[in-house]
Structures are given as structure tokens and as C-alpha cells.
Amino acid sequence: MGEDLTEVISKTVLAGNQVSTLIERKEAVSALLDGQTIILMEGSSSVLSLQTAKYDGRSVDRK
């Protein structure tokens, strides 16, 4: 059997260190409540979690 759809998408479309694959529903709910984006796909038992929280940037120094 081939790779799970979530694995294919995380490696090709959303490649990066900000993506993780979650198996447990409890993990997915916790990630969502922590401000992460989760992606559920029909037919897949796993969930993708993406770090999409917006962080304050460094202010511009004026001289």
C-alpha cells in the first residue's frame, strides 16, 4: 500500500519544519486550541497540523 495522503501532502505541498502529522484526535484538538491550523482529509486517519500563529515582529529602529 502507498503512502497516506497526509504524508504525501506534508512532504510535497506543505514541505517545511512547521508541519506535523498527528494521529490522535486529542492531539489535534489540543493543537487547534493552541492556535495551530489543522487539516482533516476524508479517508485519512491522521491530521496535519501547521504552525500558522502570527508572531509580533521586531520594531523598526529609527535613527
N, C-alpha and C positions, 0 to 999 in steps of 0.2 A: 504494500500500500504506500502511496506517496505521502508527501509532507502535508500537515494540516494547513488549512487556508490561512490561519492566523500567522503561522510561521513563515509562509511564503510572502505574505504582505509585510510583515515586520522586517524581513531581510531585503526585500526589493523596493517596495513603495515607501515605507517609513523607516528606512535604514538610519540608524543613529543610536547613540547611547541613551536617548531619552525614552526609548520604547521597551516595555517589558511584557512578557506573556504571563497571564495569571490563570490558574486552574480553578481555584476555589472561589465560590460566589462571595464568601466572606471577605476575601482579599479584594475582589472587585468593588464591593460596596465600600470598604474602607478607603480604597484609592479614590473613588468618586467623592466621598465625603472629605477627603484631604485636598480636593481641588483639581485632581487629575482628570483627564478625559479618558473615558473608556469606550472601546469599540466592540460591540457584540456582533457576531456574524452567524446567520442562520446555518445550521448544520455543523457548527463547531462547538466543542465543549469548552474551549478556552476563550479568554478575553484579552484584548490588547489594552494596555494602559500607557498613556502618553503624558509626559510632563509638559503641561501647557500653561502652568501658572505664570502670571506676569509678575516679574520682579521689578522693583524700583531701580532705575538706572542711576549711575553716578552723575551728579550735577556738573554742569559746565562751569569751569573756573573762569572768572572774568578778571582781566588784568587792567 
